[in-house]
Amino acid sequence: MNAHIAPEDSRSLRLKAATRDSHGALDKRIMAGDIFADLDSFARFLRVQYRFHRSIDRLYASPALEALLPGLAGRRRLQQVAADLHDLGQDLPGADMAPLAGDLPLPVALGWLYVAEGSNLGGTVLYKMAARLGLDQGFGARHLAAHPDGAARHWREFTAALDAVPLSAAQEQQVIDAADAAFRSVHGHVEIEFG
Ligand code: HEM
């Protein structure tokens, strides 16, 4: 898909290349929703995030995944998104959708977690923009705040562990397909919340 990515590149770089178009389209769609125009618009974005994090929340409680991705449980952000929604006086959405199982096949779980953890990195850009609405890590934008160790370092720790999981060639493709499915699911949440 991307001529600049070679097979010997790390799994996380290959995932980035394989999902570049999906991510770009999602960024554009979300920003076209003018989510920093006012608190109601930002709340729509929070509702998208809540749906996404609710769907993957069980993965963060998996001992098998924690063994491969140390510190995974501490990366869980559903409760922060819930608190952000609560700050803005919003109900929690998503009861109409079933969350994913916590024991997905390993490559599938890795693909979904790549998208969730990567969104944290992009979230630092959104966090700065949220300041325009008076939101921060204490109110309304908790889930976008960078990890105390720094967002980039926190991400590198995740990708190092992700890249080190031994997988077959067929499983590599499953990771990519799952990351793609994760992006498509977020697109679906956007269609529901932004209409
Ligand atoms: C819930 C929606 C979103 C998801 C699931 C998502 C997902 C991701 C993923 C997986 C990455 C990591 C790419 C990699 O390096 O491998 C990333 C990075 C990034 N995202 Fe997003 N993203 C979302 C929304 C946005 C939006 C709305 C913006 C708007 C500006 C954005 C801007 C960025 C930026 C700038 C980076 C790169 C940060 C860096 O390299 O320092 N993302 N995102």
Residues whose N, C-alpha, C, O or C-beta is under 5 A from the ligand:
A	BS01	HEM	S12 K16 D27 I30 Y114 V115 G118 S119 L121 G122 V125 V186
